[in-house]
Amino acid sequence: MIQSERIKIYNSFGFDENGEYVLYWMQSAQRIKNNHALELSIQLANKHNLPLLVCFIVMERYPGANRRHYEFMLEGIDDLKTDLNELGISFAVQVGDVKALITDLSHRASIVVFDDSITRPLKQLKDDVGQLIQKQVFTVETNVIVPIETAYPKEAYAAYAIRKALQRQAAYFAVGFESSQLKNKSTIGNVQESVHLESVFEKNLSHLEDLPSIRKVKGGEREALNRLCSYIENELEYYDSLSNHPEKDVTSHLSPYIHFGQLSPVTVYEEAMKSGKNSAGLIEQLFIRRELAYNFVHYNPNYDLDLMKILPDWAIKELDRHRIDARPYEYNIETLEQGRTHDTYWNAAQKEMVLTGFMHGTMRMYWGKKVIEWTKTPEEAFEILLYLNDKYQLDGRDPNGYAGIAWCFGKHDRPFSERAIFGKVRYMNAEGLKRKYRIEKYVENIMKLEDQS
Ligand SMILES: Cc1cc2nc3c(=O)[nH]c(=O)nc-3n(C[C@H](O)[C@H](O)[C@H](O)COP(=O)(O)OP(=O)(O)OC[C@H]3O[C@@H](n4cnc5c(N)ncnc54)[C@H](O)[C@@H]3O)c2cc1C
């Protein structure tokens, strides 16, 4: 079922009777299962007895993305080529100027469907492309459980503000569906041949920065669904008691798949609930915290631009009052990036991220808090955190990352007792890590990884 709240009509053009196909520009929802934009496209094609063309455009210079991100994403696109074709759906993968390519494909379409985007680069691009297309365009919000504006009409102060509203709407929105079968499977002629993904790195993406990397995960919807299945079967039951422990590493590691839209949050929610296991902790993160992050990025255009325009007044006041406090250590971006501080735990977290493209959630909080403590100003810390997070995390450049970094400065949080540098913004220290976790074991795990690299 596609809830009507997910669908927006983008412009005032009508259905083009002379069109040859329905066109779905897949960008943020790189999957088949529980993809409401794909489902709407199939339903429109069936209604008008048309074939369906799904296209994916590989942008050669997507802001902030490097080879690590592209490899993960294109592994998924490669699988989709086979999986969509098996459903009788044509799939064109092209490289280059998105505006020109989509506009070109839209000329022969009867109607066009976009999936939703929330961060600035894709949102802007979709607006630009939408204005060039002279066909009716639908956008479909498929990467959240509850559509953002339906969930809450303004920027939420903290999780408590939206939790009840989200929970109330879960029974209606957190419902997966069986995809409809496409009826008209005829081949669409004269569409520029799809690029060969094996050669795309050499031909089009050779300029990308290649990071030293231990690949622990492969990208793609098939991998995502396997990972989800095995996680629910083997580890979900430990989530509530152990997910905070960096040394145990029992969180789901689903964030990169969710980030690229290879896995729908609806699927994770439904499968976790169906398992009958205790999934309260996981659902709090996946649903409430994640959709709070989407709320933040949707309603606050400064999410990655201006720290003082995203924080609550009390946090701004506290950070301002403590600007003059002496920093116990000061590190520049190079020292931080290389993980060469005095703090073994912090260095281990930084190395985990650099080497694997992932950092444990507890360490992300500690990692962010320490950068605030070790840099001259909150603004400098904000800039460094955004840079490192977006460059190295496979799930970077995501609303969760922007909200997570803002949280380190007091966003969505409450005042605690007063400290130097932080004022009443929550503070974390190494003693806490030692007291609560077997943090030396975490460091040992990362050192083993380093030896493999
Ligand atoms: C400084 C900082 C930076 C962060 N950067 C990112 C980032 O770039 N991308 C990213 O996806 N998350 C980010 N997070 C949020 C969170 O740490 C990660 O989503 C989580 O650690 C991913 O691991 P997992 O998939 O095993 O999570 P699990 O614990 O298994 O949770 C399941 C899913 O819930 C969502 N989720 C979990 N924790 C949070 C959270 N705190 N806020 C919002 N959603 C959450 C994610 O989609 C995750 O995949 C950041 C947090 C902080 C404090």
The ligand as an ORCA input file, in Angstrom:
! r2SCAN-3c Opt
* xyz 0 1
  C      28.909     12.288     16.086
  C      27.930     11.312     15.463
  C      27.966     11.095     14.101
  C      27.068     10.219     13.500
  N      27.118     10.052     12.140
  C      26.206      9.269     11.522
  C      26.192      9.154     10.118
  O      26.994      9.794      9.421
  N      25.258      8.355      9.541
  C      24.366      7.634     10.288
  O      23.547      6.907      9.719
  N      24.336      7.751     11.625
  C      25.218      8.535     12.270
  N      25.184      8.651     13.638
  C      24.111      7.970     14.387
  C      24.470      6.541     14.883
  O      25.657      6.568     15.634
  C      24.598      5.547     13.741
  O      23.419      5.580     12.956
  C      24.754      4.111     14.224
  O      25.883      4.021     15.064
  C      24.907      3.193     13.015
  O      25.183      1.890     13.412
  P      24.133      0.718     13.268
  O      23.557      0.686     11.910
  O      24.816     -0.511     13.744
  O      23.015      1.208     14.292
  P      21.935      0.444     15.156
  O      22.211      0.781     16.568
  O      21.846     -0.978     14.790
  O      20.571      1.194     14.793
  C      19.759      0.824     13.666
  C      19.550      2.033     12.780
  O      18.945      3.095     13.514
  C      19.457      4.351     13.083
  N      20.175      4.996     14.198
  C      20.923      4.395     15.143
  N      21.389      5.319     16.033
  C      20.911      6.511     15.616
  C      21.033      7.840     16.109
  N      21.711      8.138     17.209
  N      20.425      8.831     15.424
  C      19.716      8.559     14.322
  N      19.549      7.317     13.810
  C      20.149      6.309     14.448
  C      20.441      4.053     11.946
  O      19.742      4.153     10.723
  C      20.844      2.620     12.243
  O      21.298      1.922     11.122
  C      26.092      9.534     14.280
  C      26.066      9.757     15.662
  C      26.967     10.638     16.249
  C      26.892     10.878     17.732
*
